[in-house]
Amino acid sequence: MIHIPADSFSFNGMNSLETWGIKVVAYDVFSPNKRERNQTIPFRHGRFDYGKKYFDERIVTLRCATEAKELTKAEMREVILWLTQRGRLTLWDEPDKHYVGELEESADVDVLPQEVKREFLLPFRCEPFAYGEQNTLPIETGMNRIDYQGTAETPTLIVIRNPNDFPVTGITLTAVAHNRAQ
């Protein structure tokens, strides 16, 4: 887990407060919107419901302010370039999770000379859910439990590697329980 200074965000490995003096005043990431799950059938009454619960991308909106640093117009261009590339967005209050996204819309920022405190919104278009760190567990003889702490139905990737210089046989994988989020 990485350390992130309070009231800041890290994007593609750079911290907003340490690098640019940009502080997060507030943000909102409540929930992504659900996709439409039904369809109107022409010349029939009602709609057909697919019964799936898929989500669209979410907008993570950060209300920011420049705090301790006077940013020149050239530096603001560098900030914009930094944020418009797709990457990992990590917020200070959940350093063990990250979103994958980019700034797709222009932010309205007043670029005035010698002005320290500027406020602006950064609407990041992100994938629907936050990611946690990948867990790597060694396989042991007998029962191996996988502790999944996620909030959404996601597939589990099981990779078996043979570190030996001889073939391994007799590996059996059995799912003994399957819990779905309701």
Secondary structure, DSSP 8 states (H G I E B T S, - for coil): -----TT-EEETTEEIIIII-EEEEEEE-----B---EEE-TTSSSEEE-----B--EEEEEEEEE-S----HHHHHHHHHHHTS-EEEEETT-TTEEEEEEE-S-------TT----EEEEEEEE-SS-EE--------SS--------SS-----------SSS----------------
